[in-house]
Amino acid sequence: MADAPASPAAASESHVGGSPTADGVKERDGFLPTADISRIMRKAIPPNGKIDKGAMEAVQEFVSEFISFITSEASDKCRREKRKSMNGDDLLWAMATLGFEDYIEPLKIYLHKYREDEVEAGDDAAAM
């Protein structure tokens, strides 16, 4: 992972605006869509609350970096085990390895429910 900028001002200068990289791709292109971040953030604030564009961009960057961090660790595990496919259990393992134990149980419950829904959806499609 890259070293953090020396100051908050340096951090905002390096990312705000999505400056193009050497290959012409904007840095922000790799981030989750702002609309998705906005929808999630709005659920956590009062109906008359407002979200500053800078706050939205910061959360967008943090969430995208967090996902990359967890995924990278899970990917390393899969590579060591000579597997090409990553699954939800690999992501849970990575989160535990990286110190995010408090999130494991709720995510295990979500993953279990998700898998049940997938099976049901497959059964419904087969019945048609």
Backbone as JSON, one array per atom type, in Angstrom:
{
  "sequence": "MADAPASPAAASESHVGGSPTADGVKERDGFLPTADISRIMRKAIPPNGKIDKGAMEAVQEFVSEFISFITSEASDKCRREKRKSMNGDDLLWAMATLGFEDYIEPLKIYLHKYREDEVEAGDDAAAM",
  "N": [[0.86, -1.17, 0.0], [0.5, 2.29, -0.65], [2.38, 4.97, 0.83], [0.91, 7.27, 3.14], [-0.04, 10.67, 2.42], [1.86, 13.49, 3.61], [0.35, 15.51, 4.86], [-3.1, 16.47, 5.56], [-3.9, 18.35, 3.68], [-2.21, 17.83, 1.56], [-3.15, 15.35, 0.87], [-5.75, 15.91, -0.1], [-5.14, 17.51, -2.26], [-3.87, 15.73, -3.96], [-5.86, 14.06, -4.92], [-8.38, 15.25, -5.43], [-10.58, 16.12, -7.99], [-9.77, 14.2, -9.73], [-7.35, 13.78, -11.36], [-5.81, 12.98, -14.49], [-3.91, 9.98, -15.02], [-0.71, 8.65, -16.13], [-1.49, 6.9, -18.14], [-3.79, 8.04, -19.05], [-6.13, 7.53, -17.68], [-8.53, 8.56, -15.35], [-7.93, 9.02, -11.89], [-10.1, 8.78, -10.12], [-11.77, 7.08, -11.48], [-11.52, 4.45, -10.7], [-12.93, 4.26, -8.38], [-15.82, 3.59, -6.28], [-19.12, 4.31, -7.55], [-20.33, 7.66, -7.17], [-23.07, 8.08, -6.8], [-23.96, 5.72, -5.57], [-22.53, 5.79, -3.15], [-23.55, 8.17, -2.09], [-26.28, 7.48, -1.75], [-26.1, 5.53, 0.28], [-24.9, 7.04, 2.34], [-26.85, 9.0, 2.8], [-28.84, 7.56, 4.08], [-27.94, 7.5, 6.65], [-28.1, 9.98, 7.74], [-30.11, 12.76, 9.02], [-33.33, 13.54, 7.44], [-33.34, 16.21, 6.53], [-30.67, 16.73, 6.36], [-27.46, 17.56, 4.93], [-24.87, 16.69, 2.63], [-21.59, 17.42, 2.21], [-19.71, 17.97, -0.77], [-16.97, 17.42, -0.68], [-16.82, 15.74, 1.54], [-18.27, 13.6, 0.59], [-16.62, 12.75, -1.54], [-14.35, 12.04, -0.08], [-15.29, 9.87, 1.49], [-15.96, 8.18, -0.6], [-13.42, 7.63, -1.65], [-12.19, 6.44, 0.63], [-13.8, 4.14, 1.08], [-13.45, 2.75, -1.32], [-10.71, 2.26, -1.21], [-10.61, 0.67, 1.1], [-12.02, -1.61, 0.25], [-10.27, -2.48, -1.75], [-8.03, -3.08, -0.18], [-8.91, -5.22, 1.48], [-9.64, -7.06, -0.51], [-7.21, -7.46, -1.81], [-5.7, -8.81, 0.15], [-7.24, -11.16, 0.39], [-6.95, -12.1, -2.21], [-4.21, -12.66, -2.27], [-4.17, -14.86, -0.55], [-5.68, -16.72, -2.04], [-3.97, -16.99, -4.21], [-1.7, -18.14, -2.97], [-2.82, -20.58, -2.32], [-3.14, -21.6, -4.76], [-5.52, -21.1, -6.21], [-7.99, -19.87, -8.45], [-10.36, -18.56, -8.11], [-11.96, -16.29, -5.99], [-13.84, -16.23, -2.97], [-16.65, -15.45, -0.79], [-15.96, -16.41, 1.75], [-13.2, -16.22, 1.68], [-12.89, -13.46, 1.71], [-13.94, -12.87, 4.24], [-12.04, -14.2, 5.81], [-9.79, -12.64, 5.17], [-10.55, -10.19, 6.27], [-10.6, -10.83, 9.0], [-7.91, -11.49, 9.36], [-6.74, -9.03, 8.92], [-7.56, -7.56, 11.07], [-10.23, -6.82, 11.42], [-12.17, -8.04, 13.04], [-14.57, -7.49, 14.4], [-16.49, -7.16, 12.48], [-16.97, -9.57, 11.33], [-18.95, -11.53, 12.25], [-21.57, -10.29, 11.7], [-21.27, -10.13, 8.9], [-20.95, -12.81, 8.2], [-23.51, -13.75, 8.73], [-24.95, -12.23, 6.85], [-23.76, -13.23, 4.47], [-24.54, -15.9, 4.58], [-27.37, -15.62, 4.36], [-27.46, -14.41, 1.84], [-26.47, -16.48, 0.23], [-28.49, -18.36, 0.6], [-30.63, -17.02, -0.62], [-29.68, -16.99, -3.26], [-29.76, -19.7, -3.89], [-32.53, -20.13, -3.71], [-33.37, -18.4, -5.76], [-32.27, -19.71, -7.93], [-33.72, -22.09, -7.83], [-36.28, -21.09, -8.38], [-35.92, -20.15, -10.98], [-35.41, -22.53, -12.3], [-37.84, -23.77, -12.08], [-39.45, -22.5, -13.88]],
  "CA": [[0.0, 0.0, 0.0], [1.28, 3.51, -0.75], [2.46, 5.78, 2.04], [-0.05, 8.36, 3.21], [0.55, 11.99, 2.25], [2.35, 14.09, 4.85], [-0.66, 16.34, 5.5], [-4.42, 16.36, 4.95], [-3.96, 19.22, 2.51], [-1.55, 17.12, 0.47], [-4.05, 14.26, 0.46], [-6.84, 16.42, -0.92], [-4.59, 18.03, -3.5], [-3.47, 14.66, -4.86], [-6.97, 13.27, -5.42], [-9.56, 16.02, -5.83], [-10.63, 16.44, -9.41], [-9.5, 13.02, -10.54], [-6.39, 14.1, -12.39], [-5.45, 11.83, -15.3], [-2.62, 9.35, -14.79], [0.1, 8.57, -17.34], [-2.2, 6.17, -19.19], [-4.98, 8.79, -19.44], [-7.28, 7.15, -16.88], [-8.68, 9.4, -14.16], [-7.76, 8.28, -10.65], [-11.41, 8.52, -9.53], [-12.48, 6.07, -12.26], [-11.45, 3.18, -9.98], [-13.7, 4.36, -7.15], [-17.24, 3.27, -6.37], [-19.89, 5.45, -8.06], [-20.78, 8.65, -6.2], [-24.5, 7.89, -6.53], [-24.1, 4.64, -4.59], [-22.02, 6.3, -1.87], [-24.52, 9.16, -1.64], [-27.48, 6.77, -1.28], [-25.78, 4.9, 1.57], [-24.66, 8.09, 3.33], [-28.12, 9.68, 3.11], [-29.6, 6.73, 5.02], [-27.39, 7.67, 7.99], [-28.27, 11.36, 8.22], [-31.52, 13.18, 9.06], [-33.88, 13.87, 6.12], [-32.97, 17.56, 6.1], [-29.22, 16.85, 6.39], [-26.77, 17.74, 3.65], [-23.55, 16.09, 2.58], [-20.63, 18.22, 1.47], [-19.09, 17.25, -1.88], [-15.67, 16.95, -0.22], [-17.06, 14.59, 2.42], [-18.69, 12.51, -0.3], [-15.44, 12.28, -2.25], [-13.48, 11.39, 0.9], [-15.87, 8.56, 1.79], [-15.82, 7.41, -1.83], [-12.03, 7.18, -1.71], [-11.93, 5.54, 1.75], [-14.5, 2.88, 0.86], [-12.79, 2.08, -2.43], [-9.41, 1.8, -0.71], [-10.89, -0.42, 2.03], [-12.36, -2.78, -0.55], [-9.03, -2.92, -2.39], [-7.19, -3.61, 0.89], [-9.44, -6.53, 1.85], [-9.58, -7.91, -1.69], [-5.81, -7.79, -2.06], [-5.31, -9.84, 1.11], [-7.93, -12.39, -0.01], [-6.34, -12.53, -3.46], [-2.93, -13.28, -1.92], [-4.49, -16.18, 0.01], [-6.07, -17.58, -3.15], [-2.76, -17.24, -5.0], [-0.89, -19.1, -2.22], [-3.52, -21.87, -2.39], [-3.24, -21.92, -6.19], [-6.92, -21.04, -6.64], [-8.24, -18.72, -9.32], [-11.6, -17.9, -7.72], [-12.09, -15.78, -4.63], [-15.23, -16.3, -2.54], [-16.98, -14.67, 0.4], [-15.19, -16.9, 2.89], [-11.85, -15.65, 1.56], [-12.98, -12.06, 2.14], [-14.09, -12.89, 5.7], [-10.73, -14.56, 6.33], [-8.92, -11.47, 5.02], [-10.96, -9.18, 7.26], [-10.13, -11.29, 10.31], [-6.45, -11.39, 9.33], [-6.35, -7.61, 8.93], [-7.98, -6.93, 12.31], [-11.62, -6.35, 11.38], [-12.94, -9.13, 13.63], [-15.9, -7.04, 14.83], [-17.41, -7.18, 11.34], [-17.06, -10.93, 10.8], [-20.24, -12.2, 12.53], [-22.68, -9.76, 10.87], [-21.05, -10.46, 7.5], [-21.24, -14.24, 8.03], [-24.97, -13.86, 8.66], [-25.35, -11.7, 5.54], [-23.3, -14.16, 3.44], [-25.42, -17.08, 4.65], [-28.67, -15.23, 3.78], [-27.23, -14.19, 0.42], [-26.36, -17.78, -0.42], [-29.83, -18.95, 0.61], [-31.41, -16.33, -1.66], [-29.17, -17.44, -4.55], [-30.31, -21.04, -4.11], [-33.96, -19.96, -3.99], [-33.51, -17.8, -7.08], [-31.96, -20.78, -8.89], [-34.87, -23.0, -7.83], [-37.38, -20.41, -9.06], [-35.61, -20.11, -12.41], [-35.5, -23.9, -12.82], [-39.24, -24.14, -12.11], [-40.13, -21.8, -15.0]],
  "C": [[0.9, 1.23, 0.0], [1.28, 4.24, 0.58], [1.45, 6.9, 1.98], [0.65, 9.68, 2.99], [0.89, 12.59, 3.6], [1.29, 14.92, 5.57], [-2.01, 16.15, 4.84], [-4.54, 17.2, 3.69], [-3.32, 18.52, 1.31], [-2.43, 15.99, -0.04], [-5.14, 14.78, -0.45], [-6.33, 16.94, -2.25], [-4.28, 16.9, -4.48], [-4.65, 13.93, -5.48], [-8.14, 14.08, -5.93], [-9.48, 16.34, -7.31], [-10.33, 15.26, -10.3], [-8.54, 13.29, -11.67], [-5.98, 12.85, -13.15], [-4.07, 11.29, -14.94], [-1.89, 9.27, -16.12], [-0.63, 7.86, -18.47], [-3.51, 6.83, -19.59], [-6.23, 8.45, -18.64], [-7.34, 8.05, -15.65], [-8.6, 8.53, -12.92], [-9.1, 7.9, -10.04], [-12.18, 7.44, -10.27], [-12.49, 4.71, -11.56], [-12.28, 3.17, -8.71], [-15.14, 3.92, -7.38], [-18.01, 4.5, -6.87], [-20.4, 6.36, -6.94], [-22.25, 8.45, -5.84], [-24.73, 6.8, -5.49], [-23.65, 5.1, -3.21], [-23.02, 7.28, -1.28], [-25.77, 8.5, -1.05], [-27.24, 6.16, 0.1], [-25.6, 5.96, 2.65], [-25.95, 8.77, 3.75], [-28.98, 8.89, 4.08], [-29.16, 6.99, 6.46], [-27.56, 9.08, 8.54], [-29.76, 11.72, 8.26], [-32.01, 13.6, 7.67], [-33.49, 15.26, 5.61], [-31.46, 17.78, 6.1], [-28.63, 16.98, 5.0], [-25.38, 17.11, 3.76], [-22.67, 16.93, 1.67], [-19.96, 17.37, 0.38], [-17.73, 16.68, -1.46], [-15.8, 15.73, 0.69], [-17.44, 13.37, 1.59], [-17.48, 11.91, -1.01], [-14.49, 11.54, -1.31], [-13.99, 9.99, 1.22], [-15.74, 7.64, 0.58], [-14.4, 6.82, -1.92], [-11.74, 6.16, -0.6], [-12.54, 4.16, 1.52], [-13.82, 2.08, -0.26], [-11.45, 1.51, -1.99], [-9.59, 0.62, 0.25], [-11.19, -1.7, 1.27], [-11.11, -3.35, -1.23], [-8.11, -3.61, -1.38], [-7.62, -5.03, 1.24], [-9.29, -7.51, 0.68], [-8.15, -8.35, -1.99], [-5.33, -8.9, -1.12], [-5.96, -11.19, 0.75], [-7.32, -12.97, -1.29], [-4.99, -13.21, -3.2], [-3.15, -14.69, -1.37], [-4.84, -17.15, -1.11], [-4.85, -17.96, -4.0], [-1.88, -18.28, -4.3], [-1.49, -20.5, -2.29], [-3.74, -22.34, -3.82], [-4.69, -22.04, -6.67], [-7.11, -19.79, -7.47], [-9.47, -17.94, -8.9], [-11.58, -17.52, -6.25], [-13.56, -15.89, -4.25], [-15.43, -15.49, -1.26], [-16.2, -15.11, 1.62], [-13.76, -16.37, 2.86], [-11.84, -14.2, 2.04], [-13.14, -11.97, 3.66], [-12.76, -13.24, 6.37], [-9.78, -13.36, 6.29], [-9.26, -10.4, 6.06], [-10.49, -9.57, 8.65], [-8.61, -11.13, 10.42], [-5.99, -9.94, 9.49], [-6.89, -6.85, 10.15], [-9.4, -6.39, 12.34], [-12.57, -7.41, 11.93], [-14.36, -8.73, 13.99], [-16.94, -7.11, 13.71], [-17.71, -8.6, 10.85], [-18.44, -11.55, 11.02], [-21.39, -11.62, 11.71], [-22.5, -10.12, 9.38], [-21.26, -11.95, 7.23], [-22.74, -14.46, 7.9], [-25.47, -13.38, 7.3], [-24.98, -12.68, 4.43], [-24.18, -15.41, 3.41], [-26.78, -16.77, 4.01], [-28.55, -15.02, 2.27], [-27.19, -15.52, -0.33], [-27.71, -18.5, -0.46], [-30.7, -18.34, -0.49], [-30.97, -16.78, -3.06], [-29.73, -18.83, -4.89], [-31.78, -20.95, -4.46], [-34.18, -19.38, -5.38], [-33.24, -18.84, -8.16], [-33.1, -21.78, -8.99], [-36.04, -22.39, -8.59], [-37.15, -20.39, -10.57], [-35.76, -21.5, -13.04], [-36.96, -24.32, -12.94], [-39.98, -23.53, -13.28], [-40.0, -22.54, -16.29]]
}
